[in-house]
Amino acid sequence: WYAVNVLLTLLVVHRTSNIMHNVIDKWTDKYYDMRYINTDKS
């Protein structure tokens, strides 16, 4: 049962880290888009 718990924990951590990476990627994309648009206008 210990091995099963470790596997489940690893899976959950892996999924949450993937979701966090996706959110950070989207946020940085928006941030850089805004910076790019601002510099492009000026």
mmCIF entry with sequence, helices, sheets and N, C-alpha, C, O atoms, coordinates in Angstrom:
data_MODEL
# 
_entry.id   MODEL 
# 
_entity.id                         1 
_entity.type                       polymer 
_entity.pdbx_number_of_molecules   1 
# 
_entity_poly.entity_id                      1 
_entity_poly.type                           'polypeptide(L)' 
_entity_poly.nstd_linkage                   no 
_entity_poly.nstd_monomer                   no 
_entity_poly.pdbx_seq_one_letter_code       WYAVNVLLTLLVVHRTSNIMHNVIDKWTDKYYDMRYINTDKS 
_entity_poly.pdbx_seq_one_letter_code_can   WYAVNVLLTLLVVHRTSNIMHNVIDKWTDKYYDMRYINTDKS 
_entity_poly.pdbx_strand_id                 A 
# 
loop_
_entity_poly_seq.entity_id 
_entity_poly_seq.num 
_entity_poly_seq.mon_id 
_entity_poly_seq.hetero 
1 1  TRP n 
1 2  TYR n 
1 3  ALA n 
1 4  VAL n 
1 5  ASN n 
1 6  VAL n 
1 7  LEU n 
1 8  LEU n 
1 9  THR n 
1 10 LEU n 
1 11 LEU n 
1 12 VAL n 
1 13 VAL n 
1 14 HIS n 
1 15 ARG n 
1 16 THR n 
1 17 SER n 
1 18 ASN n 
1 19 ILE n 
1 20 MET n 
1 21 HIS n 
1 22 ASN n 
1 23 VAL n 
1 24 ILE n 
1 25 ASP n 
1 26 LYS n 
1 27 TRP n 
1 28 THR n 
1 29 ASP n 
1 30 LYS n 
1 31 TYR n 
1 32 TYR n 
1 33 ASP n 
1 34 MET n 
1 35 ARG n 
1 36 TYR n 
1 37 ILE n 
1 38 ASN n 
1 39 THR n 
1 40 ASP n 
1 41 LYS n 
1 42 SER n 
# 
_struct_asym.id          A 
_struct_asym.entity_id   1 
# 
_struct_conf.conf_type_id            HELX_P 
_struct_conf.id                      HELX_P1 
_struct_conf.pdbx_PDB_helix_id       AA1 
_struct_conf.beg_label_comp_id       TYR 
_struct_conf.beg_label_asym_id       A 
_struct_conf.beg_label_seq_id        2 
_struct_conf.pdbx_beg_PDB_ins_code   ? 
_struct_conf.end_label_comp_id       LYS 
_struct_conf.end_label_asym_id       A 
_struct_conf.end_label_seq_id        41 
_struct_conf.pdbx_end_PDB_ins_code   ? 
_struct_conf.beg_auth_comp_id        TYR 
_struct_conf.beg_auth_asym_id        A 
_struct_conf.beg_auth_seq_id         2 
_struct_conf.end_auth_comp_id        LYS 
_struct_conf.end_auth_asym_id        A 
_struct_conf.end_auth_seq_id         41 
_struct_conf.pdbx_PDB_helix_class    1 
_struct_conf.details                 ? 
_struct_conf.pdbx_PDB_helix_length   40 
# 
_struct_conf_type.id          HELX_P 
_struct_conf_type.criteria    ? 
_struct_conf_type.reference   ? 
# 
loop_
_atom_site.group_PDB 
_atom_site.id 
_atom_site.type_symbol 
_atom_site.label_atom_id 
_atom_site.label_alt_id 
_atom_site.label_comp_id 
_atom_site.label_asym_id 
_atom_site.label_entity_id 
_atom_site.label_seq_id 
_atom_site.pdbx_PDB_ins_code 
_atom_site.Cartn_x 
_atom_site.Cartn_y 
_atom_site.Cartn_z 
_atom_site.occupancy 
_atom_site.B_iso_or_equiv 
_atom_site.pdbx_formal_charge 
_atom_site.auth_seq_id 
_atom_site.auth_comp_id 
_atom_site.auth_asym_id 
_atom_site.auth_atom_id 
_atom_site.pdbx_PDB_model_num 
ATOM 1   N N  . TRP A 1 1  ? 0.829  -1.211 0.000   1.00 0.00 ? 1  TRP A N  1 
ATOM 2   C CA . TRP A 1 1  ? 0.000  0.000  0.000   1.00 0.00 ? 1  TRP A CA 1 
ATOM 3   C C  . TRP A 1 1  ? 0.861  1.258  0.000   1.00 0.00 ? 1  TRP A C  1 
ATOM 4   O O  . TRP A 1 1  ? 0.480  2.299  -0.535  1.00 0.00 ? 1  TRP A O  1 
ATOM 5   N N  . TYR A 1 2  ? 2.045  1.126  0.623   1.00 0.00 ? 2  TYR A N  1 
ATOM 6   C CA . TYR A 1 2  ? 2.941  2.295  0.663   1.00 0.00 ? 2  TYR A CA 1 
ATOM 7   C C  . TYR A 1 2  ? 3.336  2.712  -0.749  1.00 0.00 ? 2  TYR A C  1 
ATOM 8   O O  . TYR A 1 2  ? 3.342  3.899  -1.075  1.00 0.00 ? 2  TYR A O  1 
ATOM 9   N N  . ALA A 1 3  ? 3.666  1.730  -1.581  1.00 0.00 ? 3  ALA A N  1 
ATOM 10  C CA . ALA A 1 3  ? 4.074  2.031  -2.963  1.00 0.00 ? 3  ALA A CA 1 
ATOM 11  C C  . ALA A 1 3  ? 2.922  2.685  -3.719  1.00 0.00 ? 3  ALA A C  1 
ATOM 12  O O  . ALA A 1 3  ? 3.143  3.605  -4.507  1.00 0.00 ? 3  ALA A O  1 
ATOM 13  N N  . VAL A 1 4  ? 1.703  2.222  -3.490  1.00 0.00 ? 4  VAL A N  1 
ATOM 14  C CA . VAL A 1 4  ? 0.538  2.792  -4.174  1.00 0.00 ? 4  VAL A CA 1 
ATOM 15  C C  . VAL A 1 4  ? 0.361  4.251  -3.766  1.00 0.00 ? 4  VAL A C  1 
ATOM 16  O O  . VAL A 1 4  ? 0.091  5.105  -4.611  1.00 0.00 ? 4  VAL A O  1 
ATOM 17  N N  . ASN A 1 5  ? 0.512  4.536  -2.478  1.00 0.00 ? 5  ASN A N  1 
ATOM 18  C CA . ASN A 1 5  ? 0.374  5.914  -2.004  1.00 0.00 ? 5  ASN A CA 1 
ATOM 19  C C  . ASN A 1 5  ? 1.434  6.802  -2.635  1.00 0.00 ? 5  ASN A C  1 
ATOM 20  O O  . ASN A 1 5  ? 1.136  7.923  -3.046  1.00 0.00 ? 5  ASN A O  1 
ATOM 21  N N  . VAL A 1 6  ? 2.663  6.316  -2.716  1.00 0.00 ? 6  VAL A N  1 
ATOM 22  C CA . VAL A 1 6  ? 3.749  7.103  -3.312  1.00 0.00 ? 6  VAL A CA 1 
ATOM 23  C C  . VAL A 1 6  ? 3.441  7.369  -4.779  1.00 0.00 ? 6  VAL A C  1 
ATOM 24  O O  . VAL A 1 6  ? 3.631  8.487  -5.258  1.00 0.00 ? 6  VAL A O  1 
ATOM 25  N N  . LEU A 1 7  ? 2.967  6.353  -5.497  1.00 0.00 ? 7  LEU A N  1 
ATOM 26  C CA . LEU A 1 7  ? 2.643  6.523  -6.919  1.00 0.00 ? 7  LEU A CA 1 
ATOM 27  C C  . LEU A 1 7  ? 1.541  7.559  -7.098  1.00 0.00 ? 7  LEU A C  1 
ATOM 28  O O  . LEU A 1 7  ? 1.639  8.429  -7.965  1.00 0.00 ? 7  LEU A O  1 
ATOM 29  N N  . LEU A 1 8  ? 0.492  7.470  -6.282  1.00 0.00 ? 8  LEU A N  1 
ATOM 30  C CA . LEU A 1 8  ? -0.610 8.432  -6.390  1.00 0.00 ? 8  LEU A CA 1 
ATOM 31  C C  . LEU A 1 8  ? -0.115 9.843  -6.099  1.00 0.00 ? 8  LEU A C  1 
ATOM 32  O O  . LEU A 1 8  ? -0.484 10.790 -6.793  1.00 0.00 ? 8  LEU A O  1 
ATOM 33  N N  . THR A 1 9  ? 0.716  9.982  -5.079  1.00 0.00 ? 9  THR A N  1 
ATOM 34  C CA . THR A 1 9  ? 1.240  11.307 -4.729  1.00 0.00 ? 9  THR A CA 1 
ATOM 35  C C  . THR A 1 9  ? 2.072  11.858 -5.875  1.00 0.00 ? 9  THR A C  1 
ATOM 36  O O  . THR A 1 9  ? 1.952  13.034 -6.218  1.00 0.00 ? 9  THR A O  1 
ATOM 37  N N  . LEU A 1 10 ? 2.917  11.018 -6.471  1.00 0.00 ? 10 LEU A N  1 
ATOM 38  C CA . LEU A 1 10 ? 3.749  11.462 -7.592  1.00 0.00 ? 10 LEU A CA 1 
ATOM 39  C C  . LEU A 1 10 ? 2.873  11.900 -8.757  1.00 0.00 ? 10 LEU A C  1 
ATOM 40  O O  . LEU A 1 10 ? 3.151  12.911 -9.401  1.00 0.00 ? 10 LEU A O  1 
ATOM 41  N N  . LEU A 1 11 ? 1.809  11.137 -9.031  1.00 0.00 ? 11 LEU A N  1 
ATOM 42  C CA . LEU A 1 11 ? 0.912  11.493 -10.132 1.00 0.00 ? 11 LEU A CA 1 
ATOM 43  C C  . LEU A 1 11 ? 0.260  12.844 -9.878  1.00 0.00 ? 11 LEU A C  1 
ATOM 44  O O  . LEU A 1 11 ? 0.201  13.684 -10.776 1.00 0.00 ? 11 LEU A O  1 
ATOM 45  N N  . VAL A 1 12 ? -0.229 13.059 -8.662  1.00 0.00 ? 12 VAL A N  1 
ATOM 46  C CA . VAL A 1 12 ? -0.896 14.324 -8.330  1.00 0.00 ? 12 VAL A CA 1 
ATOM 47  C C  . VAL A 1 12 ? 0.088  15.479 -8.448  1.00 0.00 ? 12 VAL A C  1 
ATOM 48  O O  . VAL A 1 12 ? -0.239 16.515 -9.028  1.00 0.00 ? 12 VAL A O  1 
ATOM 49  N N  . VAL A 1 13 ? 1.284  15.312 -7.908  1.00 0.00 ? 13 VAL A N  1 
ATOM 50  C CA . VAL A 1 13 ? 2.300  16.373 -7.978  1.00 0.00 ? 13 VAL A CA 1 
ATOM 51  C C  . VAL A 1 13 ? 2.646  16.660 -9.430  1.00 0.00 ? 13 VAL A C  1 
ATOM 52  O O  . VAL A 1 13 ? 2.800  17.818 -9.818  1.00 0.00 ? 13 VAL A O  1 
ATOM 53  N N  . HIS A 1 14 ? 2.769  15.606 -10.236 1.00 0.00 ? 14 HIS A N  1 
ATOM 54  C CA . HIS A 1 14 ? 3.109  15.777 -11.648 1.00 0.00 ? 14 HIS A CA 1 
ATOM 55  C C  . HIS A 1 14 ? 2.017  16.565 -12.365 1.00 0.00 ? 14 HIS A C  1 
ATOM 56  O O  . HIS A 1 14 ? 2.308  17.481 -13.134 1.00 0.00 ? 14 HIS A O  1 
ATOM 57  N N  . ARG A 1 15 ? 0.755  16.205 -12.109 1.00 0.00 ? 15 ARG A N  1 
ATOM 58  C CA . ARG A 1 15 ? -0.363 16.901 -12.770 1.00 0.00 ? 15 ARG A CA 1 
ATOM 59  C C  . ARG A 1 15 ? -0.420 18.360 -12.351 1.00 0.00 ? 15 ARG A C  1 
ATOM 60  O O  . ARG A 1 15 ? -0.577 19.244 -13.193 1.00 0.00 ? 15 ARG A O  1 
ATOM 61  N N  . THR A 1 16 ? -0.292 18.615 -11.056 1.00 0.00 ? 16 THR A N  1 
ATOM 62  C CA . THR A 1 16 ? -0.386 19.993 -10.577 1.00 0.00 ? 16 THR A CA 1 
ATOM 63  C C  . THR A 1 16 ? 0.771  20.821 -11.105 1.00 0.00 ? 16 THR A C  1 
ATOM 64  O O  . THR A 1 16 ? 0.588  21.989 -11.449 1.00 0.00 ? 16 THR A O  1 
ATOM 65  N N  . SER A 1 17 ? 1.969  20.231 -11.177 1.00 0.00 ? 17 SER A N  1 
ATOM 66  C CA . SER A 1 17 ? 3.115  20.983 -11.699 1.00 0.00 ? 17 SER A CA 1 
ATOM 67  C C  . SER A 1 17 ? 2.896  21.292 -13.174 1.00 0.00 ? 17 SER A C  1 
ATOM 68  O O  . SER A 1 17 ? 3.253  22.375 -13.639 1.00 0.00 ? 17 SER A O  1 
ATOM 69  N N  . ASN A 1 18 ? 2.311  20.352 -13.914 1.00 0.00 ? 18 ASN A N  1 
ATOM 70  C CA . ASN A 1 18 ? 2.014  20.601 -15.330 1.00 0.00 ? 18 ASN A CA 1 
ATOM 71  C C  . ASN A 1 18 ? 1.021  21.748 -15.473 1.00 0.00 ? 18 ASN A C  1 
ATOM 72  O O  . ASN A 1 18 ? 1.195  22.629 -16.316 1.00 0.00 ? 18 ASN A O  1 
ATOM 73  N N  . ILE A 1 19 ? -0.023 21.732 -14.644 1.00 0.00 ? 19 ILE A N  1 
ATOM 74  C CA . ILE A 1 19 ? -1.036 22.796 -14.703 1.00 0.00 ? 19 ILE A CA 1 
ATOM 75  C C  . ILE A 1 19 ? -0.393 24.132 -14.376 1.00 0.00 ? 19 ILE A C  1 
ATOM 76  O O  . ILE A 1 19 ? -0.673 25.133 -15.037 1.00 0.00 ? 19 ILE A O  1 
ATOM 77  N N  . MET A 1 20 ? 0.472  24.162 -13.358 1.00 0.00 ? 20 MET A N  1 
ATOM 78  C CA . MET A 1 20 ? 1.137  25.410 -12.980 1.00 0.00 ? 20 MET A CA 1 
ATOM 79  C C  . MET A 1 20 ? 2.002  25.912 -14.123 1.00 0.00 ? 20 MET A C  1 
ATOM 80  O O  . MET A 1 20 ? 2.033  27.109 -14.408 1.00 0.00 ? 20 MET A O  1 
ATOM 81  N N  . HIS A 1 21 ? 2.714  24.982 -14.785 1.00 0.00 ? 21 HIS A N  1 
ATOM 82  C CA . HIS A 1 21 ? 3.550  25.383 -15.924 1.00 0.00 ? 21 HIS A CA 1 
ATOM 83  C C  . HIS A 1 21 ? 2.687  25.982 -17.031 1.00 0.00 ? 21 HIS A C  1 
ATOM 84  O O  . HIS A 1 21 ? 3.060  26.986 -17.638 1.00 0.00 ? 21 HIS A O  1 
ATOM 85  N N  . ASN A 1 22 ? 1.538  25.367 -17.293 1.00 0.00 ? 22 ASN A N  1 
ATOM 86  C CA . ASN A 1 22 ? 0.645  25.887 -18.334 1.00 0.00 ? 22 ASN A CA 1 
ATOM 87  C C  . ASN A 1 22 ? 0.159  27.285 -17.985 1.00 0.00 ? 22 ASN A C  1 
ATOM 88  O O  . ASN A 1 22 ? 0.147  28.174 -18.836 1.00 0.00 ? 22 ASN A O  1 
ATOM 89  N N  . VAL A 1 23 ? -0.243 27.479 -16.732 1.00 0.00 ? 23 VAL A N  1 
ATOM 90  C CA . VAL A 1 23 ? -0.739 28.794 -16.303 1.00 0.00 ? 23 VAL A CA 1 
ATOM 91  C C  . VAL A 1 23 ? 0.366  29.831 -16.419 1.00 0.00 ? 23 VAL A C  1 
ATOM 92  O O  . VAL A 1 23 ? 0.136  30.936 -16.909 1.00 0.00 ? 23 VAL A O  1 
ATOM 93  N N  . ILE A 1 24 ? 1.572  29.476 -15.967 1.00 0.00 ? 24 ILE A N  1 
ATOM 94  C CA . ILE A 1 24 ? 2.702  30.420 -16.028 1.00 0.00 ? 24 ILE A CA 1 
ATOM 95  C C  . ILE A 1 24 ? 3.029  30.745 -17.483 1.00 0.00 ? 24 ILE A C  1 
ATOM 96  O O  . ILE A 1 24 ? 3.318  31.894 -17.816 1.00 0.00 ? 24 ILE A O  1 
ATOM 97  N N  . ASP A 1 25 ? 2.983  29.736 -18.346 1.00 0.00 ? 25 ASP A N  1 
ATOM 98  C CA . ASP A 1 25 ? 3.261  29.973 -19.771 1.00 0.00 ? 25 ASP A CA 1 
ATOM 99  C C  . ASP A 1 25 ? 2.248  30.955 -20.357 1.00 0.00 ? 25 ASP A C  1 
ATOM 100 O O  . ASP A 1 25 ? 2.629  31.892 -21.058 1.00 0.00 ? 25 ASP A O  1 
ATOM 101 N N  . LYS A 1 26 ? 0.963  30.745 -20.075 1.00 0.00 ? 26 LYS A N  1 
ATOM 102 C CA . LYS A 1 26 ? -0.073 31.650 -20.593 1.00 0.00 ? 26 LYS A CA 1 
ATOM 103 C C  . LYS A 1 26 ? 0.131  33.055 -20.041 1.00 0.00 ? 26 LYS A C  1 
ATOM 104 O O  . LYS A 1 26 ? 0.007  34.036 -20.774 1.00 0.00 ? 26 LYS A O  1 
ATOM 105 N N  . TRP A 1 27 ? 0.443  33.157 -18.750 1.00 0.00 ? 27 TRP A N  1 
ATOM 106 C CA . TRP A 1 27 ? 0.609  34.474 -18.121 1.00 0.00 ? 27 TRP A CA 1 
ATOM 107 C C  . TRP A 1 27 ? 1.788  35.202 -18.744 1.00 0.00 ? 27 TRP A C  1 
ATOM 108 O O  . TRP A 1 27 ? 1.694  36.389 -19.057 1.00 0.00 ? 27 TRP A O  1 
ATOM 109 N N  . THR A 1 28 ? 2.904  34.492 -18.925 1.00 0.00 ? 28 THR A N  1 
ATOM 110 C CA . THR A 1 28 ? 4.084  35.138 -19.510 1.00 0.00 ? 28 THR A CA 1 
ATOM 111 C C  . THR A 1 28 ? 3.803  35.514 -20.959 1.00 0.00 ? 28 THR A C  1 
ATOM 112 O O  . THR A 1 28 ? 4.273  36.550 -21.429 1.00 0.00 ? 28 THR A O  1 
ATOM 113 N N  . ASP A 1 29 ? 3.043  34.684 -21.673 1.00 0.00 ? 29 ASP A N  1 
ATOM 114 C CA . ASP A 1 29 ? 2.697  35.019 -23.063 1.00 0.00 ? 29 ASP A CA 1 
ATOM 115 C C  . ASP A 1 29 ? 1.914  36.323 -23.107 1.00 0.00 ? 29 ASP A C  1 
ATOM 116 O O  . ASP A 1 29 ? 2.224  37.202 -23.911 1.00 0.00 ? 29 ASP A O  1 
ATOM 117 N N  . LYS A 1 30 ? 0.902  36.461 -22.252 1.00 0.00 ? 30 LYS A N  1 
ATOM 118 C CA . LYS A 1 30 ? 0.107  37.695 -22.210 1.00 0.00 ? 30 LYS A CA 1 
ATOM 119 C C  . LYS A 1 30 ? 1.000  38.871 -21.831 1.00 0.00 ? 30 LYS A C  1 
ATOM 120 O O  . LYS A 1 30 ? 0.913  39.941 -22.432 1.00 0.00 ? 30 LYS A O  1 
ATOM 121 N N  . TYR A 1 31 ? 1.849  38.674 -20.845 1.00 0.00 ? 31 TYR A N  1 
ATOM 122 C CA . TYR A 1 31 ? 2.721  39.751 -20.370 1.00 0.00 ? 31 TYR A CA 1 
ATOM 123 C C  . TYR A 1 31 ? 3.630  40.233 -21.487 1.00 0.00 ? 31 TYR A C  1 
ATOM 124 O O  . TYR A 1 31 ? 3.763  41.437 -21.710 1.00 0.00 ? 31 TYR A O  1 
ATOM 125 N N  . TYR A 1 32 ? 4.257  39.294 -22.191 1.00 0.00 ? 32 TYR A N  1 
ATOM 126 C CA . TYR A 1 32 ? 5.162  39.681 -23.276 1.00 0.00 ? 32 TYR A CA 1 
ATOM 127 C C  . TYR A 1 32 ? 4.390  40.290 -24.443 1.00 0.00 ? 32 TYR A C  1 
ATOM 128 O O  . TYR A 1 32 ? 4.889  41.190 -25.118 1.00 0.00 ? 32 TYR A O  1 
ATOM 129 N N  . ASP A 1 33 ? 3.171  39.800 -24.681 1.00 0.00 ? 33 ASP A N  1 
ATOM 130 C CA . ASP A 1 33 ? 2.347  40.391 -25.743 1.00 0.00 ? 33 ASP A CA 1 
ATOM 131 C C  . ASP A 1 33 ? 2.060  41.850 -25.419 1.00 0.00 ? 33 ASP A C  1 
ATOM 132 O O  . ASP A 1 33 ? 2.174  42.715 -26.288 1.00 0.00 ? 33 ASP A O  1 
ATOM 133 N N  . MET A 1 34 ? 1.686  42.131 -24.161 1.00 0.00 ? 34 MET A N  1 
ATOM 134 C CA . MET A 1 34 ? 1.392  43.505 -23.758 1.00 0.00 ? 34 MET A CA 1 
ATOM 135 C C  . MET A 1 34 ? 2.638  44.380 -23.903 1.00 0.00 ? 34 MET A C  1 
ATOM 136 O O  . MET A 1 34 ? 2.555  45.502 -24.404 1.00 0.00 ? 34 MET A O  1 
ATOM 137 N N  . ARG A 1 35 ? 3.776  43.875 -23.471 1.00 0.00 ? 35 ARG A N  1 
ATOM 138 C CA . ARG A 1 35 ? 5.014  44.644 -23.581 1.00 0.00 ? 35 ARG A CA 1 
ATOM 139 C C  . ARG A 1 35 ? 5.341  44.895 -25.051 1.00 0.00 ? 35 ARG A C  1 
ATOM 140 O O  . ARG A 1 35 ? 5.750  45.992 -25.431 1.00 0.00 ? 35 ARG A O  1 
ATOM 141 N N  . TYR A 1 36 ? 5.155  43.869 -25.864 1.00 0.00 ? 36 TYR A N  1 
ATOM 142 C CA . TYR A 1 36 ? 5.465  44.002 -27.283 1.00 0.00 ? 36 TYR A CA 1 
ATOM 143 C C  . TYR A 1 36 ? 4.552  45.034 -27.937 1.00 0.00 ? 36 TYR A C  1 
ATOM 144 O O  . TYR A 1 36 ? 5.012  45.856 -28.730 1.00 0.00 ? 36 TYR A O  1 
ATOM 145 N N  . ILE A 1 37 ? 3.265  44.996 -27.608 1.00 0.00 ? 37 ILE A N  1 
ATOM 146 C CA . ILE A 1 37 ? 2.305  45.951 -28.184 1.00 0.00 ? 37 ILE A CA 1 
ATOM 147 C C  . ILE A 1 37 ? 2.649  47.365 -27.726 1.00 0.00 ? 37 ILE A C  1 
ATOM 148 O O  . ILE A 1 37 ? 2.610  48.305 -28.519 1.00 0.00 ? 37 ILE A O  1 
ATOM 149 N N  . ASN A 1 38 ? 2.987  47.514 -26.445 1.00 0.00 ? 38 ASN A N  1 
ATOM 150 C CA . ASN A 1 38 ? 3.312  48.841 -25.920 1.00 0.00 ? 38 ASN A CA 1 
ATOM 151 C C  . ASN A 1 38 ? 4.548  49.408 -26.608 1.00 0.00 ? 38 ASN A C  1 
ATOM 152 O O  . ASN A 1 38 ? 4.559  50.580 -26.987 1.00 0.00 ? 38 ASN A O  1 
ATOM 153 N N  . THR A 1 39 ? 5.579  48.602 -26.773 1.00 0.00 ? 39 THR A N  1 
ATOM 154 C CA . THR A 1 39 ? 6.794  49.091 -27.425 1.00 0.00 ? 39 THR A CA 1 
ATOM 155 C C  . THR A 1 39 ? 6.522  49.337 -28.904 1.00 0.00 ? 39 THR A C  1 
ATOM 156 O O  . THR A 1 39 ? 7.109  50.238 -29.504 1.00 0.00 ? 39 THR A O  1 
ATOM 157 N N  . ASP A 1 40 ? 5.635  48.540 -29.492 1.00 0.00 ? 40 ASP A N  1 
ATOM 158 C CA . ASP A 1 40 ? 5.332  48.702 -30.913 1.00 0.00 ? 40 ASP A CA 1 
ATOM 159 C C  . ASP A 1 40 ? 4.594  50.024 -31.153 1.00 0.00 ? 40 ASP A C  1 
ATOM 160 O O  . ASP A 1 40 ? 4.843  50.690 -32.158 1.00 0.00 ? 40 ASP A O  1 
ATOM 161 N N  . LYS A 1 41 ? 3.702  50.407 -30.257 1.00 0.00 ? 41 LYS A N  1 
ATOM 162 C CA . LYS A 1 41 ? 2.939  51.649 -30.419 1.00 0.00 ? 41 LYS A CA 1 
ATOM 163 C C  . LYS A 1 41 ? 3.855  52.865 -30.304 1.00 0.00 ? 41 LYS A C  1 
ATOM 164 O O  . LYS A 1 41 ? 3.719  53.826 -31.062 1.00 0.00 ? 41 LYS A O  1 
ATOM 165 N N  . SER A 1 42 ? 4.786  52.820 -29.355 1.00 0.00 ? 42 SER A N  1 
ATOM 166 C CA . SER A 1 42 ? 5.671  53.971 -29.148 1.00 0.00 ? 42 SER A CA 1 
ATOM 167 C C  . SER A 1 42 ? 6.811  53.915 -30.155 1.00 0.00 ? 42 SER A C  1 
ATOM 168 O O  . SER A 1 42 ? 7.675  54.792 -30.158 1.00 0.00 ? 42 SER A O  1 
# 
